[in-house]
Amino acid sequence: MESTWETRDLPVLDAIVRSFDEHDGPEIPDVGDLREAHRAGPRRRGPGGAGAKPTFIKAAATMGGLTNVAIMGVTDVARQAVGQWPSPEVWVDRLVLALREAAGREPDPARRGDLHAMAEGLGGFARDVAVGVLSGGITQSMGS
């Protein structure tokens, strides 16, 4: 089965979170409109459909069924998933991406190889260790 997270679900979820941050008026965003605006199509399920709540959004079905879901709010998990709020997984993923990008720009073959090796290492087993370290650091800095 093909993953739809990066290509369909995450962009729609990002639009939902942005919508809540940018519009503080009385309008309630509708998942169908956001999904169509991001080319996910009105009939395809994505964040805001039945499978996304209550993990990502606080929603209520409207008269239009699954394609017309009124979004009443977003969860902390949604804000972390789109990278708005820090989570250890997001920071490690960003670090891996930055290392890969740096390797692509590095002219020195030895340094390029080192950067690739670090990115691959953090993308594998060491990812769990790095996430654990960051989790401990975030918790400690928050005084918990």
C-alpha positions, 0 to 999 in steps of 0.5 A: 500500500502506498503512503499518502502521508507526505503527499496528501495528508500532511499538506492538508493537515498543515493547511488546517493548522495554518487556517486556525492560526491565521483566522481567528474570526467566527468562520469554522474551516471546512475540511472539504474546502481545504482538501480541494484547495490542496488538490487532495480531491473532495472524495479522498479521505485525509486529515479531517476525514473519519480517520483523522479525528480525534488524533489531529482535529476536533471535528463535527460532521456537517450535512455534507457527510465525510467531505464536509467536516467542520473543524472545531480545533486542532490537537497538540499532536497535529501541531507537532506533526506539521512541525509547528511545535517541537517534537524530538522526532521532527527535530531529528528528521530535520537534522537528517534532511539538513545533513543530506542537503549539506552533503549535496552541496559539499565539494570535498568528497571525503566530507561529503561522504562523512555527511552522508554517513551521519545522515544515514546513521541518524536515519537508522538505529541512531534515530531512536537514540537521538529522539530519546536524548532530545526527549530528555532534554526537552522535558528537562528544559521544561522543568518536568 
